[in-house]
Amino acid sequence: MGYTEFNTTGLTDFDDDDYDIYGAADYLKNPNNFRDFDEGLKELMYKKGYDINLNYLELSDILYQNLKLIGSTIKPATVTSWFNKEHRPKVEAGYRQQIYEICFALKLGYNDTKWFFHHVYYDRAFNCHTIDESVYYYAFINGLSYQESQEIISTINNSQNNSIYENSLKEFDNYTQFVRERIDSFKSRDELIDFLTYNKDNFSSWNHTAYDEIKNRVNELLPSDEGKKEIDNIKRTIKRNNNIDSVSKNLSSKKEWGLLMQEFFSNISSVDDLQDISGLPVKSQKFIIRRILSFNSTATKIDTIRIPYIVKNNFPSIKTLSDILDFEKVRNSKSYDAIRKLIILLNFYVFWVRIDLGYVEDIKEFSHEELYDTFVEELNYTLHRCGYGPLYPGNPYDWLFMFVSLKQKPLKHFRYFIEEISLDDEE
């Protein structure tokens, strides 16, 4: 059974009671349930005709020699650390180049390269927000070498914006997809060079569609100015009366409060609960993330020693997620994986909290399986529109959201899980 099939089966292997979340957490913590980096490398090397029954030092040397042939600067010790399971490349912008160099060194085709990114590195391939990766996309679909790719990149970087093309990428809402489609149509590398040279300035700003998506979801979470006044008034009333009787029972009508505060006040059980939001800027990035995760203001740094590296490497810290919410930074951010994960987190929360708050009419007419299917379809559409790959159960992060969404109370299970798994508050 392959990892994808195995982890898809794992989505439904647990009971639906609260206590079983610990069993699911143990499943996610177990590195044997997810493909190790060295296993992914061996699968590719086997497909290319290499003997994978050699020891890790011999396999390391084979890959290193291939990397050396293409001019890679990856050190032998780094390659060895992959095969002896000491390390795997981090899911960060600076490490993506290493993954491409591996694929070039092993002379992989487009499909195998895409598979390696998605199923082993757990990030999308060919981020055509950048000139380098747009060139790599062209190279892998046309069989160009790493050296040829570097020559094309150098030509573009050293050229003036004097192409014959009349249209700018700025005209397109999702130019990542547009760039891929244009590159697919090119018959020569000269067409590629002209196109990317003319649009060079547009590649200095990324993530337009993702930026709009994140901003729209955040706007649903936060109160309007009028809503904030109402919230402040209800807080004062609760404190003055020393009870919560003044809290409305139909908070879905309080849209101006924002979803975060609607959920908070719908679950308030005592005056003491106000401590969780007292004195906190409700529009700050960390407050938004903490409320979604149900962390309070006094949360301390969380111990993650028990979490295997393969899992921890796929869960961004609260700080990383908070930084992506900084709209001044996200347009030019190269944290592609963190942006995707924030989009998943925000859409997961908005979808299920709206159901919990009673936004969906005639909810009883829908089975939970239908709601789950709707959630996955809508989220996959959003990810595609933003230039990202769909949910994939072989990825520990994606697996968590798919697993808890199968439960009757997804947000409740998610928060149990986060308490058990624990997201760092620091990088």
Sequence and secondary structure as in RCSB ss.txt:
>XXXX:A:sequence
MGYTEFNTTGLTDFDDDDYDIYGAADYLKNPNNFRDFDEGLKELMYKKGYDINLNYLELSDILYQNLKLIGSTIK
PATVTSWFNKEHRPKVEAGYRQQIYEICFALKLGYNDTKWFFHHVYYDRAFNCHTIDESVYYYAFINGLSYQESQ
EIISTINNSQNNSIYENSLKEFDNYTQFVRERIDSFKSRDELIDFLTYNKDNFSSWNHTAYDEIKNRVNELLPSD
EGKKEIDNIKRTIKRNNNIDSVSKNLSSKKEWGLLMQEFFSNISSVDDLQDISGLPVKSQKFIIRRILSFNSTAT
KIDTIRIPYIVKNNFPSIKTLSDILDFEKVRNSKSYDAIRKLIILLNFYVFWVRIDLGYVEDIKEFSHEELYDTF
VEELNYTLHRCGYGPLYPGNPYDWLFMFVSLKQKPLKHFRYFIEEISLDDEE
>XXXX:A:secstr
  HHHHHHHHTTSS SSGGGHHHHHHHHH GGGS  HHHHHHHHHHHTT  TTS HHHHHHHHHHHHHHTT    
HHHHHHHHTTS    SSHHHHHHHHHHHHHTT  HHHHHHHIIIII S S  TTSHHHHHHHHHHHHT  HHHHH
HHHHHHHTS S  S    GGG TTHHHHHHHHHHH SSHHHHHHHHHHTGGGGGS  HHHHHHHHHHHHHHS  H
HHHHHHHHHHHHHHHHTSSTTS S GGG GGG HHHHHHHHS  SGGGGGGTTT  TTSHHHHHHHHHT  TT  
    TTS HHHHTTS  HHHHHHHT HHHHTT   HHHHHHHHHHHHHHHHHHHHHTT STTGGGS HHHHHHHH
HHHHHHHHHHTT     TTSHHHHHHHHHHTSSSHHHHHHHHHHHH   S  
